Amino acid sequence: MRDSSFNESFATTNEREVREIARQIVATFLDDRARMFFVTRMFEFANDFAEEARSDVAFLRAERRDDGTRSFKLTEAAPLRTSFGEGFLY
């Protein structure tokens, strides 16, 4: 198994360009039947694959209960637009 990270490659690229580059890379791997994990907060990128409803793609999310607490379990679920990050005003 190989471990690859795109963080450095995408650090100076805007989200629209990253989305397209990442989509092409992941689609190529999927077409070659490679198995991979792709962790991202880019909703549009993930949602593109969700809308295709591919049988070879699964989406996992950290479970978040109705009261906001976490179980630290991963569940299969569609991508969400929010990452639940808290903002701070200074």
PDB file of N, CA, C and O in Angstrom:
ATOM      1  N   MET A   1       0.848  -1.167   0.000  1.00  0.00           N
ATOM      2  CA  MET A   1       0.000   0.000   0.000  1.00  0.00           C
ATOM      3  C   MET A   1       0.895   1.231   0.000  1.00  0.00           C
ATOM      4  O   MET A   1       1.891   1.282   0.721  1.00  0.00           O
ATOM      5  N   ARG A   2       0.541   2.210  -0.799  1.00  0.00           N
ATOM      6  CA  ARG A   2       1.295   3.455  -0.878  1.00  0.00           C
ATOM      7  C   ARG A   2       0.508   4.559  -0.199  1.00  0.00           C
ATOM      8  O   ARG A   2      -0.722   4.586  -0.239  1.00  0.00           O
ATOM      9  N   ASP A   3       1.231   5.458   0.417  1.00  0.00           N
ATOM     10  CA  ASP A   3       0.615   6.599   1.078  1.00  0.00           C
ATOM     11  C   ASP A   3       1.004   7.844   0.302  1.00  0.00           C
ATOM     12  O   ASP A   3       2.189   8.139   0.152  1.00  0.00           O
ATOM     13  N   SER A   4       0.024   8.569  -0.186  1.00  0.00           N
ATOM     14  CA  SER A   4       0.291   9.802  -0.920  1.00  0.00           C
ATOM     15  C   SER A   4      -0.513  10.933  -0.313  1.00  0.00           C
ATOM     16  O   SER A   4      -1.624  10.730   0.176  1.00  0.00           O
ATOM     17  N   SER A   5       0.053  12.112  -0.350  1.00  0.00           N
ATOM     18  CA  SER A   5      -0.637  13.285   0.157  1.00  0.00           C
ATOM     19  C   SER A   5      -0.594  14.378  -0.895  1.00  0.00           C
ATOM     20  O   SER A   5       0.435  14.610  -1.529  1.00  0.00           O
ATOM     21  N   PHE A   6      -1.724  15.044  -1.072  1.00  0.00           N
ATOM     22  CA  PHE A   6      -1.809  16.131  -2.035  1.00  0.00           C
ATOM     23  C   PHE A   6      -1.708  17.497  -1.363  1.00  0.00           C
ATOM     24  O   PHE A   6      -1.795  18.522  -2.040  1.00  0.00           O
ATOM     25  N   ASN A   7      -1.527  17.527  -0.050  1.00  0.00           N
ATOM     26  CA  ASN A   7      -1.539  18.798   0.667  1.00  0.00           C
ATOM     27  C   ASN A   7      -0.561  19.816   0.088  1.00  0.00           C
ATOM     28  O   ASN A   7      -0.947  20.952  -0.186  1.00  0.00           O
ATOM     29  N   GLU A   8       0.681  19.430  -0.098  1.00  0.00           N
ATOM     30  CA  GLU A   8       1.678  20.359  -0.615  1.00  0.00           C
ATOM     31  C   GLU A   8       1.360  20.756  -2.049  1.00  0.00           C
ATOM     32  O   GLU A   8       1.489  21.924  -2.416  1.00  0.00           O
ATOM     33  N   SER A   9       0.948  19.799  -2.853  1.00  0.00           N
ATOM     34  CA  SER A   9       0.643  20.086  -4.251  1.00  0.00           C
ATOM     35  C   SER A   9      -0.498  21.077  -4.392  1.00  0.00           C
ATOM     36  O   SER A   9      -0.495  21.891  -5.315  1.00  0.00           O
ATOM     37  N   PHE A  10      -1.462  21.023  -3.504  1.00  0.00           N
ATOM     38  CA  PHE A  10      -2.651  21.854  -3.613  1.00  0.00           C
ATOM     39  C   PHE A  10      -2.574  23.129  -2.766  1.00  0.00           C
ATOM     40  O   PHE A  10      -3.497  23.943  -2.810  1.00  0.00           O
ATOM     41  N   ALA A  11      -1.515  23.319  -2.011  1.00  0.00           N
ATOM     42  CA  ALA A  11      -1.437  24.428  -1.061  1.00  0.00           C
ATOM     43  C   ALA A  11      -1.541  25.798  -1.724  1.00  0.00           C
ATOM     44  O   ALA A  11      -2.096  26.721  -1.129  1.00  0.00           O
ATOM     45  N   THR A  12      -1.027  25.951  -2.928  1.00  0.00           N
ATOM     46  CA  THR A  12      -1.026  27.265  -3.575  1.00  0.00           C
ATOM     47  C   THR A  12      -2.000  27.341  -4.743  1.00  0.00           C
ATOM     48  O   THR A  12      -1.886  28.216  -5.600  1.00  0.00           O
ATOM     49  N   THR A  13      -2.951  26.427  -4.771  1.00  0.00           N
ATOM     50  CA  THR A  13      -3.924  26.359  -5.864  1.00  0.00           C
ATOM     51  C   THR A  13      -5.293  26.712  -5.319  1.00  0.00           C
ATOM     52  O   THR A  13      -5.628  26.323  -4.200  1.00  0.00           O
ATOM     53  N   ASN A  14      -6.100  27.451  -6.094  1.00  0.00           N
ATOM     54  CA  ASN A  14      -7.429  27.808  -5.596  1.00  0.00           C
ATOM     55  C   ASN A  14      -8.354  26.592  -5.612  1.00  0.00           C
ATOM     56  O   ASN A  14      -8.086  25.600  -6.290  1.00  0.00           O
ATOM     57  N   GLU A  15      -9.439  26.685  -4.858  1.00  0.00           N
ATOM     58  CA  GLU A  15     -10.312  25.520  -4.661  1.00  0.00           C
ATOM     59  C   GLU A  15     -10.944  25.022  -5.959  1.00  0.00           C
ATOM     60  O   GLU A  15     -11.101  23.815  -6.141  1.00  0.00           O
ATOM     61  N   ARG A  16     -11.301  25.917  -6.847  1.00  0.00           N
ATOM     62  CA  ARG A  16     -11.900  25.500  -8.115  1.00  0.00           C
ATOM     63  C   ARG A  16     -10.920  24.646  -8.923  1.00  0.00           C
ATOM     64  O   ARG A  16     -11.308  23.625  -9.492  1.00  0.00           O
ATOM     65  N   GLU A  17      -9.651  25.065  -8.974  1.00  0.00           N
ATOM     66  CA  GLU A  17      -8.642  24.306  -9.713  1.00  0.00           C
ATOM     67  C   GLU A  17      -8.323  22.993  -9.013  1.00  0.00           C
ATOM     68  O   GLU A  17      -8.173  21.956  -9.660  1.00  0.00           O
ATOM     69  N   VAL A  18      -8.220  23.041  -7.672  1.00  0.00           N
ATOM     70  CA  VAL A  18      -7.955  21.816  -6.913  1.00  0.00           C
ATOM     71  C   VAL A  18      -9.070  20.805  -7.149  1.00  0.00           C
ATOM     72  O   VAL A  18      -8.814  19.615  -7.332  1.00  0.00           O
ATOM     73  N   ARG A  19     -10.289  21.283  -7.143  1.00  0.00           N
ATOM     74  CA  ARG A  19     -11.437  20.398  -7.356  1.00  0.00           C
ATOM     75  C   ARG A  19     -11.313  19.642  -8.676  1.00  0.00           C
ATOM     76  O   ARG A  19     -11.532  18.432  -8.724  1.00  0.00           O
ATOM     77  N   GLU A  20     -10.969  20.340  -9.724  1.00  0.00           N
ATOM     78  CA  GLU A  20     -10.855  19.708 -11.037  1.00  0.00           C
ATOM     79  C   GLU A  20      -9.650  18.771 -11.113  1.00  0.00           C
ATOM     80  O   GLU A  20      -9.756  17.666 -11.647  1.00  0.00           O
ATOM     81  N   ILE A  21      -8.518  19.199 -10.589  1.00  0.00           N
ATOM     82  CA  ILE A  21      -7.324  18.344 -10.602  1.00  0.00           C
ATOM     83  C   ILE A  21      -7.579  17.078  -9.787  1.00  0.00           C
ATOM     84  O   ILE A  21      -7.300  15.971 -10.247  1.00  0.00           O
ATOM     85  N   ALA A  22      -8.106  17.244  -8.588  1.00  0.00           N
ATOM     86  CA  ALA A  22      -8.386  16.088  -7.721  1.00  0.00           C
ATOM     87  C   ALA A  22      -9.415  15.164  -8.359  1.00  0.00           C
ATOM     88  O   ALA A  22      -9.277  13.943  -8.284  1.00  0.00           O
ATOM     89  N   ARG A  23     -10.443  15.728  -8.984  1.00  0.00           N
ATOM     90  CA  ARG A  23     -11.461  14.905  -9.637  1.00  0.00           C
ATOM     91  C   ARG A  23     -10.834  14.044 -10.723  1.00  0.00           C
ATOM     92  O   ARG A  23     -11.156  12.861 -10.835  1.00  0.00           O
ATOM     93  N   GLN A  24      -9.950  14.616 -11.519  1.00  0.00           N
ATOM     94  CA  GLN A  24      -9.304  13.859 -12.586  1.00  0.00           C
ATOM     95  C   GLN A  24      -8.412  12.755 -12.031  1.00  0.00           C
ATOM     96  O   GLN A  24      -8.398  11.639 -12.551  1.00  0.00           O
ATOM     97  N   ILE A  25      -7.672  13.067 -10.977  1.00  0.00           N
ATOM     98  CA  ILE A  25      -6.790  12.063 -10.366  1.00  0.00           C
ATOM     99  C   ILE A  25      -7.605  10.913  -9.792  1.00  0.00           C
ATOM    100  O   ILE A  25      -7.324   9.748 -10.076  1.00  0.00           O
ATOM    101  N   VAL A  26      -8.604  11.230  -8.992  1.00  0.00           N
ATOM    102  CA  VAL A  26      -9.415  10.190  -8.352  1.00  0.00           C
ATOM    103  C   VAL A  26     -10.183   9.383  -9.391  1.00  0.00           C
ATOM    104  O   VAL A  26     -10.254   8.159  -9.280  1.00  0.00           O
ATOM    105  N   ALA A  27     -10.751  10.029 -10.388  1.00  0.00           N
ATOM    106  CA  ALA A  27     -11.485   9.307 -11.436  1.00  0.00           C
ATOM    107  C   ALA A  27     -10.577   8.330 -12.171  1.00  0.00           C
ATOM    108  O   ALA A  27     -10.994   7.220 -12.502  1.00  0.00           O
ATOM    109  N   THR A  28      -9.349   8.737 -12.425  1.00  0.00           N
ATOM    110  CA  THR A  28      -8.393   7.847 -13.102  1.00  0.00           C
ATOM    111  C   THR A  28      -8.107   6.619 -12.246  1.00  0.00           C
ATOM    112  O   THR A  28      -8.104   5.495 -12.749  1.00  0.00           O
ATOM    113  N   PHE A  29      -7.866   6.833 -10.948  1.00  0.00           N
ATOM    114  CA  PHE A  29      -7.636   5.694 -10.058  1.00  0.00           C
ATOM    115  C   PHE A  29      -8.858   4.786  -9.996  1.00  0.00           C
ATOM    116  O   PHE A  29      -8.722   3.563 -10.022  1.00  0.00           O
ATOM    117  N   LEU A  30     -10.036   5.366  -9.915  1.00  0.00           N
ATOM    118  CA  LEU A  30     -11.257   4.561  -9.855  1.00  0.00           C
ATOM    119  C   LEU A  30     -11.444   3.759 -11.144  1.00  0.00           C
ATOM    120  O   LEU A  30     -11.832   2.592 -11.100  1.00  0.00           O
ATOM    121  N   ASP A  31     -11.171   4.381 -12.281  1.00  0.00           N
ATOM    122  CA  ASP A  31     -11.287   3.671 -13.558  1.00  0.00           C
ATOM    123  C   ASP A  31     -10.318   2.495 -13.634  1.00  0.00           C
ATOM    124  O   ASP A  31     -10.598   1.497 -14.297  1.00  0.00           O
ATOM    125  N   ASP A  32      -9.172   2.615 -12.950  1.00  0.00           N
ATOM    126  CA  ASP A  32      -8.192   1.525 -12.896  1.00  0.00           C
ATOM    127  C   ASP A  32      -8.462   0.558 -11.744  1.00  0.00           C
ATOM    128  O   ASP A  32      -7.672  -0.349 -11.483  1.00  0.00           O
ATOM    129  N   ARG A  33      -9.590   0.764 -11.059  1.00  0.00           N
ATOM    130  CA  ARG A  33     -10.033  -0.078  -9.940  1.00  0.00           C
ATOM    131  C   ARG A  33      -9.081  -0.057  -8.751  1.00  0.00           C
ATOM    132  O   ARG A  33      -8.961  -1.039  -8.019  1.00  0.00           O
ATOM    133  N   ALA A  34      -8.417   1.058  -8.574  1.00  0.00           N
ATOM    134  CA  ALA A  34      -7.552   1.216  -7.406  1.00  0.00           C
ATOM    135  C   ALA A  34      -8.417   1.483  -6.178  1.00  0.00           C
ATOM    136  O   ALA A  34      -9.499   2.059  -6.281  1.00  0.00           O
ATOM    137  N   ARG A  35      -7.932   1.062  -5.033  1.00  0.00           N
ATOM    138  CA  ARG A  35      -8.632   1.340  -3.780  1.00  0.00           C
ATOM    139  C   ARG A  35      -7.900   2.466  -3.086  1.00  0.00           C
ATOM    140  O   ARG A  35      -6.672   2.465  -3.012  1.00  0.00           O
ATOM    141  N   MET A  36      -8.650   3.425  -2.578  1.00  0.00           N
ATOM    142  CA  MET A  36      -8.017   4.567  -1.933  1.00  0.00           C
ATOM    143  C   MET A  36      -8.946   5.179  -0.907  1.00  0.00           C
ATOM    144  O   MET A  36     -10.149   4.922  -0.891  1.00  0.00           O
ATOM    145  N   PHE A  37      -8.358   5.991  -0.056  1.00  0.00           N
ATOM    146  CA  PHE A  37      -9.089   6.845   0.872  1.00  0.00           C
ATOM    147  C   PHE A  37      -8.716   8.270   0.513  1.00  0.00           C
ATOM    148  O   PHE A  37      -7.543   8.579   0.304  1.00  0.00           O
ATOM    149  N   PHE A  38      -9.697   9.121   0.442  1.00  0.00           N
ATOM    150  CA  PHE A  38      -9.456  10.529   0.141  1.00  0.00           C
ATOM    151  C   PHE A  38     -10.184  11.328   1.202  1.00  0.00           C
ATOM    152  O   PHE A  38     -11.414  11.355   1.232  1.00  0.00           O
ATOM    153  N   VAL A  39      -9.436  11.970   2.062  1.00  0.00           N
ATOM    154  CA  VAL A  39     -10.014  12.767   3.140  1.00  0.00           C
ATOM    155  C   VAL A  39     -10.011  14.221   2.699  1.00  0.00           C
ATOM    156  O   VAL A  39      -8.965  14.768   2.350  1.00  0.00           O
ATOM    157  N   THR A  40     -11.171  14.837   2.717  1.00  0.00           N
ATOM    158  CA  THR A  40     -11.259  16.216   2.238  1.00  0.00           C
ATOM    159  C   THR A  40     -12.373  16.970   2.938  1.00  0.00           C
ATOM    160  O   THR A  40     -13.323  16.381   3.454  1.00  0.00           O
ATOM    161  N   ARG A  41     -12.232  18.277   2.943  1.00  0.00           N
ATOM    162  CA  ARG A  41     -13.309  19.155   3.395  1.00  0.00           C
ATOM    163  C   ARG A  41     -13.901  19.899   2.209  1.00  0.00           C
ATOM    164  O   ARG A  41     -14.726  20.794   2.387  1.00  0.00           O
ATOM    165  N   MET A  42     -13.487  19.537   1.006  1.00  0.00           N
ATOM    166  CA  MET A  42     -14.002  20.205  -0.189  1.00  0.00           C
ATOM    167  C   MET A  42     -15.340  19.582  -0.574  1.00  0.00           C
ATOM    168  O   MET A  42     -15.389  18.543  -1.232  1.00  0.00           O
ATOM    169  N   PHE A  43     -16.422  20.230  -0.155  1.00  0.00           N
ATOM    170  CA  PHE A  43     -17.754  19.693  -0.392  1.00  0.00           C
ATOM    171  C   PHE A  43     -18.049  19.498  -1.871  1.00  0.00           C
ATOM    172  O   PHE A  43     -18.520  18.433  -2.268  1.00  0.00           O
ATOM    173  N   GLU A  44     -17.780  20.505  -2.691  1.00  0.00           N
ATOM    174  CA  GLU A  44     -18.118  20.411  -4.116  1.00  0.00           C
ATOM    175  C   GLU A  44     -17.408  19.228  -4.775  1.00  0.00           C
ATOM    176  O   GLU A  44     -18.001  18.520  -5.589  1.00  0.00           O
ATOM    177  N   PHE A  45     -16.154  19.020  -4.427  1.00  0.00           N
ATOM    178  CA  PHE A  45     -15.394  17.884  -4.961  1.00  0.00           C
ATOM    179  C   PHE A  45     -16.066  16.562  -4.581  1.00  0.00           C
ATOM    180  O   PHE A  45     -16.336  15.728  -5.445  1.00  0.00           O
ATOM    181  N   ALA A  46     -16.332  16.377  -3.298  1.00  0.00           N
ATOM    182  CA  ALA A  46     -16.953  15.139  -2.835  1.00  0.00           C
ATOM    183  C   ALA A  46     -18.356  14.981  -3.407  1.00  0.00           C
ATOM    184  O   ALA A  46     -18.748  13.886  -3.810  1.00  0.00           O
ATOM    185  N   ASN A  47     -19.102  16.065  -3.441  1.00  0.00           N
ATOM    186  CA  ASN A  47     -20.475  16.002  -3.929  1.00  0.00           C
ATOM    187  C   ASN A  47     -20.550  15.645  -5.412  1.00  0.00           C
ATOM    188  O   ASN A  47     -21.510  15.013  -5.851  1.00  0.00           O
ATOM    189  N   ASP A  48     -19.530  16.053  -6.190  1.00  0.00           N
ATOM    190  CA  ASP A  48     -19.492  15.655  -7.602  1.00  0.00           C
ATOM    191  C   ASP A  48     -19.571  14.135  -7.732  1.00  0.00           C
ATOM    192  O   ASP A  48     -20.317  13.616  -8.562  1.00  0.00           O
ATOM    193  N   PHE A  49     -18.799  13.425  -6.909  1.00  0.00           N
ATOM    194  CA  PHE A  49     -18.808  11.963  -6.950  1.00  0.00           C
ATOM    195  C   PHE A  49     -20.111  11.411  -6.372  1.00  0.00           C
ATOM    196  O   PHE A  49     -20.618  10.401  -6.860  1.00  0.00           O
ATOM    197  N   ALA A  50     -20.655  12.049  -5.351  1.00  0.00           N
ATOM    198  CA  ALA A  50     -21.920  11.598  -4.771  1.00  0.00           C
ATOM    199  C   ALA A  50     -23.045  11.688  -5.793  1.00  0.00           C
ATOM    200  O   ALA A  50     -23.884  10.791  -5.879  1.00  0.00           O
ATOM    201  N   GLU A  51     -23.063  12.771  -6.568  1.00  0.00           N
ATOM    202  CA  GLU A  51     -24.118  12.948  -7.565  1.00  0.00           C
ATOM    203  C   GLU A  51     -24.019  11.929  -8.701  1.00  0.00           C
ATOM    204  O   GLU A  51     -25.020  11.605  -9.339  1.00  0.00           O
ATOM    205  N   GLU A  52     -22.809  11.427  -8.948  1.00  0.00           N
ATOM    206  CA  GLU A  52     -22.643  10.383  -9.967  1.00  0.00           C
ATOM    207  C   GLU A  52     -23.203   9.047  -9.499  1.00  0.00           C
ATOM    208  O   GLU A  52     -23.477   8.165 -10.314  1.00  0.00           O
ATOM    209  N   ALA A  53     -23.375   8.897  -8.192  1.00  0.00           N
ATOM    210  CA  ALA A  53     -23.917   7.661  -7.592  1.00  0.00           C
ATOM    211  C   ALA A  53     -23.153   6.425  -8.049  1.00  0.00           C
ATOM    212  O   ALA A  53     -23.750   5.411  -8.410  1.00  0.00           O
ATOM    213  N   ARG A  54     -21.837   6.520  -8.029  1.00  0.00           N
ATOM    214  CA  ARG A  54     -21.001   5.388  -8.429  1.00  0.00           C
ATOM    215  C   ARG A  54     -21.084   4.294  -7.375  1.00  0.00           C
ATOM    216  O   ARG A  54     -21.081   4.573  -6.176  1.00  0.00           O
ATOM    217  N   SER A  55     -21.157   3.057  -7.825  1.00  0.00           N
ATOM    218  CA  SER A  55     -21.225   1.938  -6.884  1.00  0.00           C
ATOM    219  C   SER A  55     -19.860   1.631  -6.260  1.00  0.00           C
ATOM    220  O   SER A  55     -19.777   0.895  -5.277  1.00  0.00           O
ATOM    221  N   ASP A  56     -18.795   2.194  -6.830  1.00  0.00           N
ATOM    222  CA  ASP A  56     -17.455   1.934  -6.308  1.00  0.00           C
ATOM    223  C   ASP A  56     -16.937   3.060  -5.416  1.00  0.00           C
ATOM    224  O   ASP A  56     -15.745   3.112  -5.111  1.00  0.00           O
ATOM    225  N   VAL A  57     -17.823   3.956  -4.999  1.00  0.00           N
ATOM    226  CA  VAL A  57     -17.433   5.073  -4.135  1.00  0.00           C
ATOM    227  C   VAL A  57     -18.335   5.077  -2.906  1.00  0.00           C
ATOM    228  O   VAL A  57     -19.557   4.973  -3.018  1.00  0.00           O
ATOM    229  N   ALA A  58     -17.724   5.199  -1.743  1.00  0.00           N
ATOM    230  CA  ALA A  58     -18.481   5.297  -0.492  1.00  0.00           C
ATOM    231  C   ALA A  58     -18.031   6.559   0.236  1.00  0.00           C
ATOM    232  O   ALA A  58     -16.871   6.958   0.141  1.00  0.00           O
ATOM    233  N   PHE A  59     -18.939   7.172   0.949  1.00  0.00           N
ATOM    234  CA  PHE A  59     -18.640   8.378   1.718  1.00  0.00           C
ATOM    235  C   PHE A  59     -18.816   8.077   3.195  1.00  0.00           C
ATOM    236  O   PHE A  59     -19.855   7.562   3.609  1.00  0.00           O
ATOM    237  N   LEU A  60     -17.813   8.393   3.984  1.00  0.00           N
ATOM    238  CA  LEU A  60     -17.863   8.183   5.420  1.00  0.00           C
ATOM    239  C   LEU A  60     -17.790   9.532   6.122  1.00  0.00           C
ATOM    240  O   LEU A  60     -17.046  10.426   5.718  1.00  0.00           O
ATOM    241  N   ARG A  61     -18.579   9.654   7.182  1.00  0.00           N
ATOM    242  CA  ARG A  61     -18.585  10.874   7.989  1.00  0.00           C
ATOM    243  C   ARG A  61     -18.461  10.494   9.444  1.00  0.00           C
ATOM    244  O   ARG A  61     -18.930   9.437   9.867  1.00  0.00           O
ATOM    245  N   ALA A  62     -17.821  11.367  10.210  1.00  0.00           N
ATOM    246  CA  ALA A  62     -17.797  11.184  11.653  1.00  0.00           C
ATOM    247  C   ALA A  62     -19.205  11.437  12.172  1.00  0.00           C
ATOM    248  O   ALA A  62     -19.811  12.471  11.893  1.00  0.00           O
ATOM    249  N   GLU A  63     -19.708  10.480  12.927  1.00  0.00           N
ATOM    250  CA  GLU A  63     -21.079  10.596  13.440  1.00  0.00           C
ATOM    251  C   GLU A  63     -21.195  11.793  14.377  1.00  0.00           C
ATOM    252  O   GLU A  63     -20.342  12.013  15.237  1.00  0.00           O
ATOM    253  N   ARG A  64     -22.252  12.549  14.196  1.00  0.00           N
ATOM    254  CA  ARG A  64     -22.533  13.716  15.035  1.00  0.00           C
ATOM    255  C   ARG A  64     -23.986  13.593  15.490  1.00  0.00           C
ATOM    256  O   ARG A  64     -24.908  13.563  14.675  1.00  0.00           O
ATOM    257  N   ARG A  65     -24.166  13.522  16.798  1.00  0.00           N
ATOM    258  CA  ARG A  65     -25.519  13.367  17.346  1.00  0.00           C
ATOM    259  C   ARG A  65     -26.290  14.679  17.253  1.00  0.00           C
ATOM    260  O   ARG A  65     -25.711  15.740  17.024  1.00  0.00           O
ATOM    261  N   ASP A  66     -27.600  14.589  17.432  1.00  0.00           N
ATOM    262  CA  ASP A  66     -28.468  15.764  17.336  1.00  0.00           C
ATOM    263  C   ASP A  66     -28.066  16.876  18.312  1.00  0.00           C
ATOM    264  O   ASP A  66     -28.252  18.058  18.024  1.00  0.00           O
ATOM    265  N   ASP A  67     -27.515  16.491  19.464  1.00  0.00           N
ATOM    266  CA  ASP A  67     -27.115  17.510  20.450  1.00  0.00           C
ATOM    267  C   ASP A  67     -25.708  18.043  20.195  1.00  0.00           C
ATOM    268  O   ASP A  67     -25.200  18.847  20.977  1.00  0.00           O
ATOM    269  N   GLY A  68     -25.069  17.598  19.098  1.00  0.00           N
ATOM    270  CA  GLY A  68     -23.746  18.093  18.737  1.00  0.00           C
ATOM    271  C   GLY A  68     -22.593  17.255  19.259  1.00  0.00           C
ATOM    272  O   GLY A  68     -21.450  17.453  18.844  1.00  0.00           O
ATOM    273  N   THR A  69     -22.874  16.312  20.171  1.00  0.00           N
ATOM    274  CA  THR A  69     -21.797  15.457  20.675  1.00  0.00           C
ATOM    275  C   THR A  69     -21.400  14.446  19.609  1.00  0.00           C
ATOM    276  O   THR A  69     -22.136  14.207  18.652  1.00  0.00           O
ATOM    277  N   ARG A  70     -20.237  13.865  19.789  1.00  0.00           N
ATOM    278  CA  ARG A  70     -19.704  12.940  18.802  1.00  0.00           C
ATOM    279  C   ARG A  70     -19.507  11.558  19.401  1.00  0.00           C
ATOM    280  O   ARG A  70     -19.175  11.421  20.578  1.00  0.00           O
ATOM    281  N   SER A  71     -19.711  10.552  18.593  1.00  0.00           N
ATOM    282  CA  SER A  71     -19.515   9.171  19.031  1.00  0.00           C
ATOM    283  C   SER A  71     -18.141   8.647  18.629  1.00  0.00           C
ATOM    284  O   SER A  71     -17.710   7.602  19.117  1.00  0.00           O
ATOM    285  N   PHE A  72     -17.453   9.361  17.747  1.00  0.00           N
ATOM    286  CA  PHE A  72     -16.165   8.971  17.188  1.00  0.00           C
ATOM    287  C   PHE A  72     -16.276   7.707  16.338  1.00  0.00           C
ATOM    288  O   PHE A  72     -15.313   6.954  16.196  1.00  0.00           O
ATOM    289  N   LYS A  73     -17.454   7.489  15.780  1.00  0.00           N
ATOM    290  CA  LYS A  73     -17.689   6.389  14.846  1.00  0.00           C
ATOM    291  C   LYS A  73     -17.872   6.969  13.454  1.00  0.00           C
ATOM    292  O   LYS A  73     -18.422   8.058  13.288  1.00  0.00           O
ATOM    293  N   LEU A  74     -17.405   6.230  12.455  1.00  0.00           N
ATOM    294  CA  LEU A  74     -17.643   6.618  11.074  1.00  0.00           C
ATOM    295  C   LEU A  74     -18.897   5.932  10.578  1.00  0.00           C
ATOM    296  O   LEU A  74     -19.112   4.745  10.825  1.00  0.00           O
ATOM    297  N   THR A  75     -19.722   6.688   9.878  1.00  0.00           N
ATOM    298  CA  THR A  75     -20.927   6.126   9.295  1.00  0.00           C
ATOM    299  C   THR A  75     -20.952   6.471   7.813  1.00  0.00           C
ATOM    300  O   THR A  75     -20.428   7.503   7.394  1.00  0.00           O
ATOM    301  N   GLU A  76     -21.564   5.598   7.030  1.00  0.00           N
ATOM    302  CA  GLU A  76     -21.695   5.878   5.609  1.00  0.00           C
ATOM    303  C   GLU A  76     -22.819   6.883   5.423  1.00  0.00           C
ATOM    304  O   GLU A  76     -23.954   6.648   5.837  1.00  0.00           O
ATOM    305  N   ALA A  77     -22.491   8.002   4.797  1.00  0.00           N
ATOM    306  CA  ALA A  77     -23.469   9.068   4.598  1.00  0.00           C
ATOM    307  C   ALA A  77     -22.953  10.024   3.531  1.00  0.00           C
ATOM    308  O   ALA A  77     -21.748  10.126   3.301  1.00  0.00           O
ATOM    309  N   ALA A  78     -23.872  10.714   2.891  1.00  0.00           N
ATOM    310  CA  ALA A  78     -23.524  11.670   1.834  1.00  0.00           C
ATOM    311  C   ALA A  78     -22.708  12.831   2.405  1.00  0.00           C
ATOM    312  O   ALA A  78     -22.805  13.133   3.595  1.00  0.00           O
ATOM    313  N   PRO A  79     -21.906  13.481   1.560  1.00  0.00           N
ATOM    314  CA  PRO A  79     -21.122  14.637   2.018  1.00  0.00           C
ATOM    315  C   PRO A  79     -22.028  15.767   2.521  1.00  0.00           C
ATOM    316  O   PRO A  79     -23.148  15.949   2.044  1.00  0.00           O
ATOM    317  N   LEU A  80     -21.514  16.511   3.490  1.00  0.00           N
ATOM    318  CA  LEU A  80     -22.207  17.690   4.013  1.00  0.00           C
ATOM    319  C   LEU A  80     -21.453  18.947   3.604  1.00  0.00           C
ATOM    320  O   LEU A  80     -20.232  18.930   3.444  1.00  0.00           O
ATOM    321  N   ARG A  81     -22.186  20.021   3.438  1.00  0.00           N
ATOM    322  CA  ARG A  81     -21.567  21.295   3.062  1.00  0.00           C
ATOM    323  C   ARG A  81     -20.727  21.876   4.201  1.00  0.00           C
ATOM    324  O   ARG A  81     -19.819  22.665   3.940  1.00  0.00           O
ATOM    325  N   THR A  82     -20.998  21.516   5.435  1.00  0.00           N
ATOM    326  CA  THR A  82     -20.287  22.081   6.582  1.00  0.00           C
ATOM    327  C   THR A  82     -19.259  21.094   7.144  1.00  0.00           C
ATOM    328  O   THR A  82     -19.437  19.878   7.068  1.00  0.00           O
ATOM    329  N   SER A  83     -18.198  21.636   7.698  1.00  0.00           N
ATOM    330  CA  SER A  83     -17.224  20.799   8.415  1.00  0.00           C
ATOM    331  C   SER A  83     -17.381  20.979   9.921  1.00  0.00           C
ATOM    332  O   SER A  83     -16.601  20.426  10.697  1.00  0.00           O
ATOM    333  N   PHE A  84     -18.382  21.748  10.337  1.00  0.00           N
ATOM    334  CA  PHE A  84     -18.685  22.013  11.736  1.00  0.00           C
ATOM    335  C   PHE A  84     -17.562  22.762  12.447  1.00  0.00           C
ATOM    336  O   PHE A  84     -17.476  22.727  13.674  1.00  0.00           O
ATOM    337  N   GLY A  85     -16.701  23.439  11.688  1.00  0.00           N
ATOM    338  CA  GLY A  85     -15.635  24.238  12.307  1.00  0.00           C
ATOM    339  C   GLY A  85     -16.230  25.450  12.993  1.00  0.00           C
ATOM    340  O   GLY A  85     -17.210  26.029  12.524  1.00  0.00           O
ATOM    341  N   GLU A  86     -15.633  25.821  14.097  1.00  0.00           N
ATOM    342  CA  GLU A  86     -16.102  26.993  14.827  1.00  0.00           C
ATOM    343  C   GLU A  86     -15.299  28.201  14.394  1.00  0.00           C
ATOM    344  O   GLU A  86     -14.073  28.147  14.301  1.00  0.00           O
ATOM    345  N   GLY A  87     -15.992  29.279  14.133  1.00  0.00           N
ATOM    346  CA  GLY A  87     -15.319  30.512  13.757  1.00  0.00           C
ATOM    347  C   GLY A  87     -15.119  31.412  14.961  1.00  0.00           C
ATOM    348  O   GLY A  87     -15.887  31.368  15.922  1.00  0.00           O
ATOM    349  N   PHE A  88     -14.089  32.222  14.899  1.00  0.00           N
ATOM    350  CA  PHE A  88     -13.799  33.148  15.980  1.00  0.00           C
ATOM    351  C   PHE A  88     -13.668  34.542  15.393  1.00  0.00           C
ATOM    352  O   PHE A  88     -13.038  34.729  14.352  1.00  0.00           O
ATOM    353  N   LEU A  89     -14.254  35.501  16.052  1.00  0.00           N
ATOM    354  CA  LEU A  89     -14.130  36.895  15.646  1.00  0.00           C
ATOM    355  C   LEU A  89     -13.158  37.571  16.606  1.00  0.00           C
ATOM    356  O   LEU A  89     -13.242  37.396  17.822  1.00  0.00           O
ATOM    357  N   TYR A  90     -12.253  38.330  16.053  1.00  0.00           N
ATOM    358  CA  TYR A  90     -11.279  39.049  16.892  1.00  0.00           C
ATOM    359  C   TYR A  90     -11.514  40.515  16.792  1.00  0.00           C
ATOM    360  O   TYR A  90     -10.804  41.299  17.421  1.00  0.00           O
TER     361      TYR A  90
END
